[in-house]
Amino acid sequence: MVEIRYQTVLRRIGASIIDGIIFLPIGFISEYFIDQPGTLIYQISSITQTLLFAAYMIIAHAKYGHTIGKKMFGLQVLNYTETGNISYMMAFLRDSVWVSIELGIAIYAFTQPGGLTTEVVNFSLEDISIWILYGWYILEFIVVLLNRKHRAIHDFMAGSVVVKRSEFKRAPLTREPGDLLDPVPE
């Protein structure tokens, strides 16, 4: 039986959808103004979008413990011991696989005359990257369903766990005499 605090699968999917929707305007603007696949500006735009989304995810998880989507769905990303938020390095590790796939394909496409529309064995690089990402997300989903805390592969890589915010009680901050947090005597 899974503890209530770890029953986050559907909420995580909803949060991912919200976070994707937040970045849709950037994609629409890029597509509208730079509707020229294969051009240098299109490829730079593709790389920039990936880096912006990665920065959003990494900063939000490390600084606040959640993205806007996770906050809307009442989720919190904690370190594995569940004593606090994850570090920037842990947040980077959580997103490193999909960022590497996206950037790897984009950089490879950058070196090809047709960019993302370059065909490799009758598939464009964009199609290949989409299928690789689908494969990754399917693996992630399977792993989430197979463990007690519903941790995904990226959670295992980073040492993180996603819990319902209502079930997370932060340990009280303890102060020792002489701590920097100790008030200055008047």
Number of C-alpha atoms within 10 A of each C-alpha: 4 10 10 12 15 17 16 21 17 10 17 18 15 16 22 17 13 18 18 13 13 13 14 12 11 15 13 12 11 16 15 10 9 14 13 12 16 17 17 15 14 20 20 13 18 20 19 13 16 17 15 13 16 18 15 15 20 26 17 18 25 20 14 15 24 26 24 19 21 26 15 13 21 18 26 25 25 23 20 17 9 18 12 17 22 26 19 15 11 21 29 21 19 24 18 17 16 18 19 12 16 20 18 14 19 23 17 13 20 20 11 15 12 16 23 26 17 19 15 10 7 8 11 17 22 18 15 15 19 15 12 15 17 12 12 15 15 12 13 16 17 13 16 18 13 11 11 12 18 21 24 24 20 21 23 14 15 21 18 26 22 26 25 19 17 11 14 15 10 10 9 6 6 8 11 8 8 9 9 9 11 11 10 7 4 3
